[in-house]
Amino acid sequence: GYDVLMDDRDERPGVKFKDADLIGFPIRITLGQKYIQEKKIEVTIRQFNVTKTELVSSGSLSSFIRDSLS
């Protein structure tokens, strides 16, 4: 039940993060070294003027997003 846009451009992560912020995506999911080492997904949620970032296990990603947006 989610629309997803994957940014697979050949750009540095900072450029991609900046563009996502400019477009105004409410959720950014980042898979990086933490995912490889600890099986944790970095989730950044933007609501109003508050941004929170947390590491979430892959099994609880959907419920974390649903709970954060309600």
Backbone as CSV, one residue per row, in Angstrom:
resi,resn,N_x,N_y,N_z,CA_x,CA_y,CA_z,C_x,C_y,C_z
1,GLY,0.792,-1.204,0.000,0.000,0.000,0.000,0.834,1.268,0.000
2,TYR,2.103,1.197,-0.422,2.954,2.386,-0.448,3.442,2.633,-1.865
3,ASP,3.570,3.896,-2.237,4.229,4.262,-3.486,5.702,4.460,-3.170
4,VAL,6.562,3.875,-3.992,7.998,3.894,-3.715,8.741,4.492,-4.899
5,LEU,9.719,5.328,-4.591,10.621,5.861,-5.605,12.036,5.504,-5.173
6,MET,12.718,4.728,-5.998,14.098,4.349,-5.686,15.038,5.262,-6.471
7,ASP,15.919,5.917,-5.752,16.873,6.820,-6.390,18.140,6.024,-6.692
8,ASP,18.232,5.545,-7.920,19.395,4.741,-8.312,20.348,5.518,-9.215
9,ARG,20.276,6.844,-9.107,21.196,7.668,-9.887,22.626,7.472,-9.406
10,ASP,23.569,7.756,-10.273,24.989,7.654,-9.946,25.432,8.972,-9.308
11,GLU,24.929,9.229,-8.103,25.242,10.453,-7.353,25.675,10.052,-5.946
12,ARG,26.309,10.994,-5.265,26.681,10.777,-3.871,25.411,10.760,-3.017
13,PRO,25.442,10.054,-1.881,24.250,9.999,-1.030,23.749,11.373,-0.600
14,GLY,24.648,12.287,-0.278,24.231,13.622,0.159,23.392,14.341,-0.880
15,VAL,23.739,14.187,-2.138,22.973,14.804,-3.220,21.583,14.193,-3.279
16,LYS,21.510,12.887,-3.145,20.215,12.207,-3.180,19.353,12.617,-1.986
17,PHE,19.946,12.706,-0.789,19.199,13.111,0.402,18.678,14.532,0.249
18,LYS,19.515,15.423,-0.269,19.107,16.813,-0.460,17.936,16.898,-1.432
19,ASP,18.015,16.154,-2.522,16.938,16.169,-3.512,15.636,15.622,-2.924
20,ALA,15.732,14.561,-2.122,14.532,14.010,-1.488,13.904,15.028,-0.546
21,ASP,14.737,15.782,0.177,14.222,16.825,1.059,13.569,17.948,0.269
22,LEU,14.180,18.333,-0.842,13.607,19.401,-1.663,12.264,19.002,-2.270
23,ILE,12.153,17.753,-2.677,10.900,17.263,-3.241,9.848,17.137,-2.143
24,GLY,10.293,16.840,-0.929,9.377,16.772,0.203,8.869,15.386,0.529
25,PHE,9.672,14.368,0.250,9.264,13.009,0.594,9.116,12.897,2.110
26,PRO,8.013,12.340,2.595,7.827,12.245,4.046,8.648,11.135,4.686
27,ILE,9.052,10.128,3.905,9.809,9.005,4.445,11.000,8.724,3.536
28,ARG,12.161,8.533,4.160,13.345,8.128,3.401,13.894,6.869,4.063
29,ILE,14.065,5.835,3.273,14.621,4.576,3.757,15.995,4.412,3.131
30,THR,16.999,4.210,3.979,18.371,4.117,3.513,18.939,2.758,3.890
31,LEU,19.430,2.053,2.893,20.107,0.781,3.129,21.598,1.015,2.924
32,GLY,22.365,0.812,3.968,23.803,1.049,3.882,24.567,0.012,4.676
33,GLN,25.703,0.412,5.220,26.561,-0.499,5.966,25.856,-1.107,7.181
34,LYS,25.032,-0.327,7.874,24.306,-0.851,9.035,23.422,-2.018,8.634
35,TYR,22.817,-1.925,7.446,21.959,-3.013,6.986,22.790,-4.266,6.737
36,ILE,23.922,-4.089,6.117,24.786,-5.226,5.809,25.306,-5.872,7.096
37,GLN,25.735,-5.055,8.059,26.345,-5.579,9.276,25.321,-6.038,10.312
38,GLU,24.265,-5.240,10.526,23.352,-5.483,11.639,21.924,-5.806,11.209
39,LYS,21.667,-5.846,9.916,20.311,-6.046,9.398,19.357,-4.976,9.926
40,LYS,19.836,-3.731,9.969,19.028,-2.597,10.403,18.861,-1.633,9.230
41,ILE,17.675,-1.077,9.106,17.356,-0.148,8.037,17.204,1.239,8.651
42,GLU,17.840,2.235,8.044,17.719,3.600,8.529,16.468,4.221,7.935
43,VAL,15.570,4.662,8.802,14.317,5.266,8.367,14.279,6.700,8.882
44,THR,14.081,7.640,7.969,13.948,9.045,8.327,12.525,9.472,7.988
45,ILE,11.820,9.982,8.994,10.439,10.418,8.805,10.372,11.916,9.049
46,ARG,9.793,12.618,8.074,9.614,14.069,8.171,8.133,14.350,8.344
47,GLN,7.781,14.988,9.449,6.412,15.418,9.689,6.462,16.840,10.204
48,PHE,5.742,17.717,9.520,5.705,19.127,9.878,7.138,19.653,9.889
49,ASN,7.632,20.179,10.975,9.009,20.678,11.026,9.900,19.770,11.858
50,VAL,9.489,18.522,12.053,10.240,17.572,12.869,10.737,16.435,11.988
51,THR,12.015,16.130,12.115,12.601,15.007,11.392,13.199,14.054,12.413
52,LYS,12.822,12.772,12.309,13.425,11.784,13.216,13.976,10.635,12.391
53,THR,15.133,10.157,12.810,15.799,9.054,12.137,16.030,7.944,13.144
54,GLU,15.678,6.724,12.743,15.860,5.566,13.619,16.343,4.380,12.808
55,LEU,17.031,3.466,13.481,17.413,2.192,12.879,16.348,1.175,13.260
56,VAL,15.803,0.503,12.256,14.685,-0.411,12.457,15.044,-1.756,11.837
57,SER,14.639,-2.833,12.485,14.876,-4.150,11.892,13.981,-4.312,10.671
58,SER,14.453,-5.089,9.713,13.719,-5.228,8.461,12.336,-5.831,8.676
59,GLY,12.167,-6.685,9.674,10.883,-7.308,9.934,9.841,-6.359,10.482
60,SER,10.269,-5.279,11.126,9.315,-4.347,11.727,9.204,-3.038,10.952
61,LEU,9.745,-2.986,9.750,9.738,-1.744,8.972,8.326,-1.250,8.686
62,SER,7.474,-2.111,8.180,6.123,-1.694,7.802,5.337,-1.178,9.003
63,SER,5.388,-1.887,10.123,4.647,-1.438,11.304,5.244,-0.150,11.871
64,PHE,6.561,0.009,11.801,7.193,1.242,12.275,6.706,2.441,11.472
65,ILE,6.666,2.297,10.159,6.205,3.401,9.305,4.739,3.699,9.575
66,ARG,3.923,2.673,9.650,2.491,2.854,9.891,2.264,3.560,11.231
67,ASP,2.950,3.132,12.269,2.796,3.740,13.593,3.318,5.172,13.614
68,SER,4.384,5.444,12.898,4.975,6.790,12.888,4.099,7.800,12.164
69,LEU,3.358,7.352,11.177,2.532,8.268,10.397,1.126,8.443,10.945
70,SER,0.777,7.674,11.972,-0.577,7.811,12.518,-0.595,8.741,13.702
